[in-house]
Amino acid sequence: MKVSGFTYVRNGLHLDYPFTESIRSLLPLVDELIVVVGDSHDGTREAVVEIGDPKIKIVDSVWPADMRKGGKVFAMQASIGLDHCSADADWIITLQADELFHEKEVPVIRKYMEEALGDSRIEGFLFRFLNFFGDFNHYAPSRRYHQHEIRIIRNGINARPYRDSQGFRIFSNNDDERTARKLKVWWIPCTVYHYSYVKNPKTQLLKQAEFGSRWHAGEDYVSRFLAAHPDGFDYGQIDYLADFNGAHPSLMEQRIQSQDWDFNYDPSISNMSFKEKLLRQLEILTGRQFFINKNYKIVRSTA
């Protein structure tokens, strides 16, 4: 079994992404790892080089300044990584720059890939997401955040990044999303640890501004966004959180110990709409989240 992997990052140091930790969490699972490094100004490329693993293959890229609609630049970068993966790979595995696998699950993930190798029904693998928010002790389990997504795809089936690269679909007509169908996946009991909202509020605001600039037109979007939020990102704007009492990937230990901000979650404060409150009560009663977007079709489940 041959496994190729890819990820992409731009200005990862400036925006405080755990991208080197993410890369290191991928390396034990792959035979090669394509790292697409955007036109950075902060030493991101040098940080990737310093990892020093021969499996890593750096591909330099440019993020077009005029690509500011629908987050398409993210799918573009993911496509670059995907297209540089070896054609003879059986599986292609990916993480975004703020996502990690836990080392305890590496042999489990590999076992499932080996088991599904000869089962053509399985076009990808679905993972549970832990979306950490505010600090390393809380995560967001609500419908506002994707709770499951595909991070492994079978090679050679024309699976491509979908929309802003959150997941994948199979395209039958180039990049026409109208013809794209959902992948048939195996839902496995493995987790992606997602740290998109775990930064110092000032840095989190920078990250949100940069992310937003890939959706909104206007060269002055970032400066206007930062000026409108002088106190940094407001972690109080949340529906509800859950306590995390488990163990983070060991690669995150230094970041956890270096946290330089305070986050105090008050569950009595929530910005849920009336509709969200009703759906939340339904979730509490049934244990299920209804009416959520599912970018996949589950054909097998071990979760």
Buried (B, 14 or more C-beta within 10 A) or exposed (E): EEBBBBBBBBBBBBBBBBBBBBBBBBBEBBEBBBBBBBBBEEBBBEBBEEBEEEBBBBBEBEBEEEBBEEBBBBBBBBBBBBEBBBEEBBBBBBBBBBBBBBBEBBEBBBEBBEEBEEEEEBBBBBBBBBBBBBBBBBBBBBBBBBBBBBBBBBBEBEBBBBBBBBBBBBBEEEEEEEEBEBBBBBBBEBBBBBBBBBBBBBBBBBBBBBBBBBBEEEEEBBEEBBEEBEEBBEBEEBBBBBEBEEEBBEBBEEBEEEBEBEBEBEEEEBEBEEEBEEBBEBBEEEEEBEEEEEBBEBBBEEB
